[in-house]
Amino acid sequence: MPIYTNIEDLRRHYARRTPKMFYDYAESGSWTEQTFRENTSDFQHIHLKQRVAVDMAGRTTRSQMIGEDVAMPVALAPVGLTGMQSADGEIKAARAAEAFGVPYTLSTMSICSIEDVAEHTTKPFWFQVYTLKDDDFMRRLFERAKAANCSAIVVTVDLQVLGQRHKDIKNGLSAPPKLTARSIADMATKIPWGLEMLRTKRRSFGNIVGHAKGVSDPSSLSTWTAEAFDVSLDWKRIAQFKEWWGGKLIVKGIMAPEDARRAAEIGADAIIVSNHGGRQLDGAVSSIRMLPAIMDAVGDDVEVHLDSGIRSGQDVLKALALGAKGTYIGRAYTYGLGAAGEAGVTRALEIIHKELDVTMALCGETDVKNLGEHNLYVPRGFDDPTVKL
Ligand SMILES: Cc1cc2nc3c(=O)[nH]c(=O)nc-3n(C[C@H](O)[C@H](O)[C@H](O)COP(=O)(O)O)c2cc1C
């Protein structure tokens, strides 16, 4: 394996190995991509407080997310079409997460099915559901997740309609990829990717094809979204999912203090402050900037997690120091997967872990659970999105 010292190294290698259609799918935001960009750049506005002459021996990044022990509070976020970034990608990512000791979240829009991932792992993983109109299909998804021993459901609430991603439309994104002169010409330059794909039977939406009724074109994400997703979603419906599922439930996609309160009121076990990695409402504030107001709104009433924009262990540290109990990475591990399969996901986790550990040490902290605002210099007005940074 090449020497990857940071997540950007993995991204560069991933870009070379993967067909443009799938690289663009991951490496993009909606419309102007402002939120996609600010998710990462806003982390840079926060500085770290260096401490010296502190005993740094015996450091630990061990913590808990929704009561589960984690080697570090960094879960793998649900990422659709992971199995198109690398053959059997969901299985590879889940195995890497399991070996590392962090939670893996399987997307509804995965290529490998829930059953497939369960068969190839030994510990419970988390399952992400989109909020679909079809009650039968939703109930069956919960039953399948239960049968697969999933320990939590992540309900994504920020995608009743799909944010327009220009590149996906131009590339004709689908799984399996449609064979056009352009896609064939591109794939011809991605031989190792293609050979791996030829060897697997998993090339379309494993949780949907053969399970959902009335889906005219399951290969197309946008068609399926428009047909099946519940535009009339409300909090009553989310509470109903909690009842149907009967286990731990995480609400993903919270960006307003009022919504955070509603999630706490319906008894969510955790919320994820997330703007879907800048893929939904372009122009939304970065999630790291929304975190302080959401922490103020919910206090200890619900566990708060964060994703969107994390590309390093330092970003993780900043989110934890601002109050998040856990974080997720989406693209950071997808780059690793596309660059080097399961070993690449492991490498992404190792990179983030090492950055978190060394940064903790240089900030004079030995326990990830003790991080707080005392470790940071947060610019005045950071928590007020009307203030230009
Ligand atoms: C390629 C890609 C596919 C995604 N698919 C899903 C999905 O199926 N379900 C979901 O809830 N979120 C999905 N997300 C959003 C992620 O779960 C997560 O919120 C986001 O990636 C975090 O931002 P980051 O990529 O900057 O870490 C996806 C993100 C990416 C990049």
Ligand as a Chemical Component Dictionary entry (heavy atoms), coordinates in Angstrom:
data_LIG
# 
_chem_comp.id                   LIG 
_chem_comp.type                 NON-POLYMER 
_chem_comp.pdbx_formal_charge   0 
_chem_comp.three_letter_code    LIG 
# 
loop_
_chem_comp_atom.comp_id 
_chem_comp_atom.atom_id 
_chem_comp_atom.alt_atom_id 
_chem_comp_atom.type_symbol 
_chem_comp_atom.charge 
_chem_comp_atom.model_Cartn_x 
_chem_comp_atom.model_Cartn_y 
_chem_comp_atom.model_Cartn_z 
_chem_comp_atom.pdbx_ordinal 
LIG C1  C1  C 0 -21.503 9.643  -1.238 1  
LIG C2  C2  C 0 -22.397 9.935  -0.079 2  
LIG C3  C3  C 0 -23.564 9.217  0.070  3  
LIG C4  C4  C 0 -24.383 9.441  1.174  4  
LIG N1  N1  N 0 -25.494 8.661  1.359  5  
LIG C5  C5  C 0 -26.241 8.817  2.476  6  
LIG C6  C6  C 0 -27.315 7.948  2.750  7  
LIG O1  O1  O 0 -27.584 7.020  2.002  8  
LIG N2  N2  N 0 -28.031 8.163  3.880  9  
LIG C7  C7  C 0 -27.736 9.184  4.750  10 
LIG O2  O2  O 0 -28.427 9.342  5.756  11 
LIG N3  N3  N 0 -26.711 10.003 4.515  12 
LIG C8  C8  C 0 -25.949 9.837  3.423  13 
LIG N4  N4  N 0 -24.871 10.651 3.205  14 
LIG C9  C9  C 0 -24.515 11.661 4.210  15 
LIG C10 C10 C 0 -23.568 11.069 5.254  16 
LIG O3  O3  O 0 -24.219 10.135 6.061  17 
LIG C11 C11 C 0 -22.975 12.145 6.149  18 
LIG O4  O4  O 0 -24.016 12.925 6.680  19 
LIG C12 C12 C 0 -21.989 13.038 5.411  20 
LIG O5  O5  O 0 -21.205 12.290 4.537  21 
LIG C13 C13 C 0 -21.102 13.760 6.403  22 
LIG O6  O6  O 0 -20.253 14.634 5.758  23 
LIG P1  P1  P 0 -18.735 14.288 5.349  24 
LIG O7  O7  O 0 -18.828 13.443 4.127  25 
LIG O8  O8  O 0 -18.155 15.616 5.091  26 
LIG O9  O9  O 0 -18.109 13.533 6.497  27 
LIG C14 C14 C 0 -24.037 10.436 2.117  28 
LIG C15 C15 C 0 -22.853 11.158 1.946  29 
LIG C16 C16 C 0 -22.037 10.912 0.869  30 
LIG C17 C17 C 0 -20.754 11.669 0.733  31 
# 
loop_
_chem_comp_bond.comp_id 
_chem_comp_bond.atom_id_1 
_chem_comp_bond.atom_id_2 
_chem_comp_bond.value_order 
_chem_comp_bond.pdbx_ordinal 
LIG C1  C2  SING 1  
LIG C2  C3  SING 2  
LIG C2  C16 DOUB 3  
LIG C3  C4  DOUB 4  
LIG C4  N1  SING 5  
LIG C4  C14 SING 6  
LIG N1  C5  DOUB 7  
LIG C5  C6  SING 8  
LIG C5  C8  SING 9  
LIG C6  O1  DOUB 10 
LIG C6  N2  SING 11 
LIG N2  C7  SING 12 
LIG C7  O2  DOUB 13 
LIG C7  N3  SING 14 
LIG N3  C8  DOUB 15 
LIG C8  N4  SING 16 
LIG N4  C9  SING 17 
LIG N4  C14 SING 18 
LIG C9  C10 SING 19 
LIG C10 O3  SING 20 
LIG C10 C11 SING 21 
LIG C11 O4  SING 22 
LIG C11 C12 SING 23 
LIG C12 O5  SING 24 
LIG C12 C13 SING 25 
LIG C13 O6  SING 26 
LIG O6  P1  SING 27 
LIG P1  O7  DOUB 28 
LIG P1  O8  SING 29 
LIG P1  O9  SING 30 
LIG C14 C15 DOUB 31 
LIG C15 C16 SING 32 
LIG C16 C17 SING 33 
# 
